[in-house]
Amino acid sequence: MDKTPSDVQVLEALRAKNVGETPCPACGGQAFGVADVPLRPVVADKEGPVVIPLAVVGCQACGHVSLHAVGPLVQPAKEPPTPNLGLSKEEAETVTRRPWRTPPSRP
């Protein structure tokens, strides 16, 4: 049985997340389009290559593109995942986020 979501499911999920409702971050444009075919890059994982289907949303004014993973759009996780950075659960719980530091200015 094919578990690939339909184009309609992807479009409905994008609308539910208000994708395209805010102005383009690059040019302020208001018109967006969704690519007819999802992008399917292959990424490396510990167990081997993994394909991640992505919905491609582009600004029709400037071409700025945003990518949205189809899986979480169509079947959201019950709990947001927390990155563990390759650490054990105990080690990951001790890591604190550091605020972004601005590099010193050059003379």
Secondary structure, DSSP 8 states (H G I E B T S, - for coil): ------HHHHHHHHHHTTTTSS--TTT----EEE-SS-B--EE--TTS-EE--EEEEEETTT--EEEEEHHHHHS--SS-----TT--HHHHHH-------------
